[in-house]
Amino acid sequence: MDLHRRTGATSVYVTHDQAEAMAMSDRIVVMNHGRIVEVGTPVTLYRSPVTAFTAGFLGQTNLVELAAEGTVGRLPWGRTVPLALPARGPIQVSIRPETIGLKAAEDGEGEVTAVSFMGPNAVYAVRVGGTSLKVSQAGGDRILDIGDRVRLDFAAPLHVLEGAAPLAEAA
C-alpha cells in the first residue's frame, strides 16, 4: 500500500480475502463463477450491495424476504420498516448484523437463542417470528442471555437487493 501511494501507479490486486480487499482497495470487482457481479468502492459494496451474493461475500449479513409497498416493507413477523428504495411486492433485503440494535424488553418481539462474546463485541442469534437474525453489538457492560426477550431497532432504511420490482414498473 505504501509503494502504491508513493508511486501513484494503478495496481490490480487479486485476492480471495474479503477483509484484505476491503482494506486495500479504492474499487473492488466482485466476481462469482468467473463473472463480474458488482464493481464499486468498499464502502458502497458493503453498505449498499446490489446482489445477495455481494452482501454475503463481503461480510456477515441477514438476507430477509419481505413484502414492499413504496418505501415501506413488512417484515415476516409483521413489523413495518422503511426501505432505502421504493419497491412493490416480495423483495429481499440485506441487513448487516451491526445495524440492528437490541434492547432487553419483556414484551420484545424477539428471543435470544445464542450468544458469542467476542471481546469488543457480542454476536447474538435472535429468533423473531420464524426468522433467525444475527446481531452484533458492542461488548458493553451487559451481555444478553439465551432466552432474553429483546426489541429490535433498525437504525437505517433497509437496503433492497436486485430483483425487487421497482415501484414505477410494478404499477
N, C-alpha and C positions, 0 to 999 in steps of 0.2 A: 504494500500500500504506500509506503514511504517513497519507493522508487517511482511508482505511478504518479504520485503527487508532485515529485520534483521534476519529472520529465514532461508531464502533461500529455504523454502518449496515450493513445487509445489502447486499451487492453481487453482481451477476451479471456475470461477465466471460466473453465468448465468444472463444475463440482456437483456432487450429489448431496453435499452437506448444506441443508437449507439455512442453518444459522450462519454458516460461513458466507453463503451467498448474500444473505440479508445485510451482514456487517460490512462486506467489502464492495458492494455494488452501487453504482449510480442508477443502473437499469438492470432488470432481470428478465430473462426469457425463460418461461416455464414451458417444458416440453413433456408430453405424455405419449408413449409408444412412438417416438420419433417425430411427432408433430408438434408444432408450436401451438399452445393453447392460450397463452397470455403474455404480454410484454408490458412492463411498467416499472415504476420506481418501487423500491422495497416497501415504502410506507403505503403507497396506493394498493399494491398487490396484497399486502397483509390486511389493511383496514377495509378495502373495497374490492375484493376479488370478484371477477365476473363468473367464474366457474366453481362448482363444488370441488373439483379436483385441486385447483389452486388453493382454495380455502383450507383444505385438509393437508395439502402438501407443505404449506408454509406455516405450520404450527397447529396447535390443537384448536378445534372449533366444534361447535354444536350445529349440525345440519338439521333444521326443523322445517317440516312442511306445515303450511297454514293457509287459511283462506283470506284472500285480499279483496278489498273493495276501496279503490282510490289509494289514499295514503294511510289506510288503517288495515291492520291484519288481525285475524282472530287465531290465537294460538290453539293447539289441540285441546287444551284444558279450559278453553272458553274466554280467557282474558284477551282484551284488545290492546294492541301496541301500535305505535307509529312506524311507518315504513319510510325508508330513505327515497324510494321511487314509487310513483303511483303504478298500481297493477290491479288486475281483476282476475279472480278465480284462484285455483290452487297454485301456490308458489312454494319455493324453497328459500330459506334464509340461512345465512351464516352468522352465528352468534359466538364471538370469542369468549372463552371462559372468564377472562379478566374484566369483561364489560358487564358482567352480571353481578349486581350487588345482592348480598344475603343479609337478612336480619332475622334473628330469632323472634318468633311470634307464635303464640299458642294457636291462633286462628290462621296461620300461614298456609299458603297454597301448596307448599312442597314439604318433603321429608328428606332429611339427610340419610343416605344409605351407605356411604363410605366416606372416610376421612383419611387423607395422606398429608402429614405435616412435612413440609419441605424446607424448613428453616425460615427463609424470608417470606414464604407464603404457605398457605394450606390449600390443597385441592380437594374439593368435595364432589361427590356424586349426589345429585338431588333428584328425587323422583317426584314428578308433578303430573297428575293425571296418569296417562300411560306412557309418559315421556321421561327419559333419564337425561339429565344435563350435567356437564362438567362445569364447575365453577371454581375459579381461582381467586383467592382473597389474600391480601397482605396479612402476614402472620398475626400481628397484634397480640393483645393480652389474652383474649378469649377465643378459644377454638371450639367450634360447634361439635356436638357429639352425634353419633349414629342414633337415629330416632328423633332428633330435634325437629320440630316444625319450623319452617322458615318462610319468610315473604321474599319474593324475588323482585329486584329492581333492574329494569333495563334502561341504562343510562342514556342511550342514544337511539335514534330510529334504527330499526333493523335493516340490514343490507340484503336486498333482493338479488338472488343469483340468476344467471341466464336461464332462459326457458320460461320465464314468467310472461304472462300475456300483458303487454303494456296497455294501460287504460284506454288510450286512443284507438288501438287496434281491436280491443276486446269488445267495444260497444257495438 
